[in-house]
Amino acid sequence: MSSQTSRVLKREMRKQSNRESARRSRLRKQAECEELQARVAGLRNENLLLREELQRLSVECDKVANENMKMKDELCKSLGPEELLELDAFLESRFDEGNS
């Protein structure tokens, strides 16, 4: 085999090797892109679920706050405003003791 034929053969082999390397690189990038797209979809779904839970908990918090206000109004009517303030202060101090 002549040196020129050998050079041409090596060049063709190098070209083929480069094509295969480029193909593998494209496949890796495609797989990475698909994996990231799946992750984005999963995170969007999780975000949606968390927003729904936040909305549900906000509604529940509002209901509890309204119920608490109604109960305080009833206590104020039956105990009077001064006794209610004393009760609030007592309960606050008990709460603070429990968290110390």
C-alpha positions in Angstrom: 0.0 0.0 0.0 1.4 3.4 -0.9 1.9 6.2 1.6 -0.8 8.3 -0.2 -3.3 5.5 0.0 -2.4 5.0 3.6 -2.9 8.7 4.3 -6.3 8.7 2.5 -7.4 5.7 4.5 -6.3 7.2 7.8 -8.1 10.5 6.9 -11.3 8.5 6.0 -11.1 6.6 9.3 -10.6 9.8 11.2 -13.6 11.4 9.5 -15.7 8.3 10.3 -14.6 8.4 13.9 -15.4 12.1 14.1 -18.9 11.5 12.7 -19.5 8.7 15.3 -18.3 11.0 18.1 -20.5 13.8 16.9 -23.5 11.4 16.7 -22.9 10.2 20.2 -22.6 13.8 21.4 -25.9 14.7 19.8 -27.6 11.6 21.4 -26.2 12.6 24.8 -27.5 16.1 24.4 -30.9 14.9 23.2 -31.1 12.6 26.2 -30.1 15.4 28.6 -32.7 17.7 27.0 -35.4 15.1 27.4 -34.5 14.5 31.0 -34.6 18.2 31.7 -38.0 18.5 30.0 -39.3 15.7 32.2 -37.9 17.4 35.3 -39.6 20.7 34.3 -42.9 18.9 33.8 -42.6 17.2 37.2 -41.7 20.5 38.9 -44.6 22.3 37.3 -46.9 19.6 38.5 -45.5 19.8 42.0 -45.8 23.6 41.9 -49.4 23.3 40.9 -50.2 20.9 43.7 -48.4 23.2 46.2 -50.4 26.2 45.0 -53.6 24.3 45.3 -52.7 23.2 48.9 -51.7 26.8 49.7 -55.1 28.0 48.5 -56.9 25.3 50.5 -55.0 26.2 53.6 -55.6 29.9 53.1 -59.3 29.3 52.9 -59.1 27.1 56.0 -57.1 29.8 57.9 -59.7 32.4 57.0 -62.5 30.2 58.3 -60.6 29.5 61.6 -59.9 33.3 62.0 -63.6 34.1 61.4 -64.7 31.5 63.9 -62.1 32.8 66.4 -63.4 36.3 66.0 -67.0 35.1 66.5 -66.1 33.2 69.6 -64.2 36.3 71.0 -67.3 38.4 70.3 -69.5 35.9 72.1 -67.1 35.9 75.1 -66.9 39.7 75.1 -70.7 39.8 75.3 -70.9 37.3 78.1 -67.8 38.3 80.1 -67.4 41.9 79.1 -64.4 43.6 77.4 -62.2 43.9 80.5 -62.5 40.3 81.5 -61.9 39.3 77.9 -58.6 41.3 77.9 -57.6 39.6 81.2 -58.4 36.2 79.7 -56.4 37.1 76.6 -53.4 38.1 78.7 -53.7 35.0 80.9 -53.8 32.7 77.8 -50.9 34.6 76.2 -48.8 34.1 79.3 -49.6 30.4 79.3 -48.8 30.1 75.7 -45.4 31.9 76.3 -44.6 29.5 79.2 -45.3 26.5 77.0 -43.0 27.7 74.3 -40.1 28.5 76.6 
